[in-house]
Amino acid sequence: MAVQHEAPPPKRAMVPPGYRAAYCRPHYAKEWTAFGSPSLSPDALRMAGRPQCVEIRDGDVIILCMKVK
């Protein structure tokens, strides 16, 4: 009887240390989904740029991470 090995789970984007996920959306969508109650809107967060905001792409999902104070 052959032993079947499961494939490892696919790698997922990781939120960098010192940041937390604030918003996410599929790349084809217009509306962002908030994680908790971020203090800035997605547009304001994106305009702030680094180091306040880091954008991570995980497949077809975009995750906006904001710097933790």
C-alpha positions, 0 to 999 in steps of 0.5 A, spaced: 500 500 500 502 506 497 503 512 502 500 518 500 503 525 503 499 531 503 502 537 499 504 543 504 499 549 504 500 554 499 504 560 502 500 566 504 502 573 505 504 575 512 503 582 515 510 585 517 512 586 524 510 592 527 504 593 522 496 590 522 492 588 517 487 594 516 483 593 509 483 588 504 479 587 497 480 582 491 484 586 486 477 586 481 473 589 487 472 597 488 470 596 495 475 595 501 473 590 507 475 593 514 479 589 519 476 592 526 475 600 526 481 603 522 483 610 524 484 612 516 480 611 510 483 606 505 484 612 500 488 616 506 492 610 508 494 609 501 496 616 500 500 616 507 505 611 503 511 608 507 512 607 512 505 608 515 502 603 510 504 597 506 500 594 501 501 586 500 498 582 494 496 575 496 494 572 489 488 576 487 487 579 494 490 586 496 491 587 504 493 594 506 497 594 513 498 600 517 503 601 522 502 600 529 503 606 534 
